[in-house]
Amino acid sequence: MRRSDRAITDPAELASVLASALVCRIGLCDGDQPYVVPMNYGIREGSVFLHSATEGRKIEILRRNPKVCLEFEKDVELVPAEAACSFSMKYRSVIASGKAVFLDGAEEKADGLNAIMLQVAGKEFEFPPQALERIVVIRIDLEECSGKHNRC
């Protein structure tokens, strides 16, 4: 990291960003073409959970290449200044990488969906079996994770 003074080195702060950001962006590699998608997510026990329709570009890419990069950001705020080159941004962000795994069983899917619901709604839910059959739940086991912040 070029600006080591901005590195997030405290594991609790990294976990705080992952637990409180509203959206993650998943970066995929479609041959030689990058593809980024913003998604709701949940985090549990070192894994990120996503859900999706059963088909589409994102799913096709993940089936060919399960390696992903994830980006999370929190506390983003513009810091204006008198001179253009003096503007700055406050932020906390995390970049992580890992491999996507498609969850198969109804219980696994419900657990993954509840990780997402805890993140966005603060509670768990029951899911009808027919709803679980119509979606894909993806678990990304995090392999690398680093963070950066600027609190100006």
KAVEN-V726237 format. One record per backbone hydrogen bond with DSSP energy under -1.0 kcal/mol. CO is the residue of the C=O (numbers start at 1). NH is the residue of the N-H. Records with the same first field share a line. If there is no record, write none. Layout:
CO=NH ; NH
This chain:
3=6
4=7
6=149
10=14
11=15
12=16
13=17
14=18
15=19
16=20
17=21
24=39
25=71
26=37
27=69
28=35
29=31
30=33
33=30
35=28
37=26
39=24
42=49
44=47
46=142
47=44
48=140
49=42
50=138
52=136
56=60
57=61
58=62
59=63
60=64
61=65
66=100
68=98
69=27
70=96
71=25
72=94
74=92
77=90
79=88
83=86
84=87
88=79
90=77
91=150
92=74
93=148
94=72
95=146
96=70
97=143 ; 144
98=68
99=141
101=139
105=109
106=110
107=111
108=112
109=113
110=114
111=115
112=116
113=117
114=118
115=119
116=120
117=121 ; 122
128=132
129=133
136=52
137=103
138=50
139=101
140=48
144=97
146=95
147=8
148=93
150=91
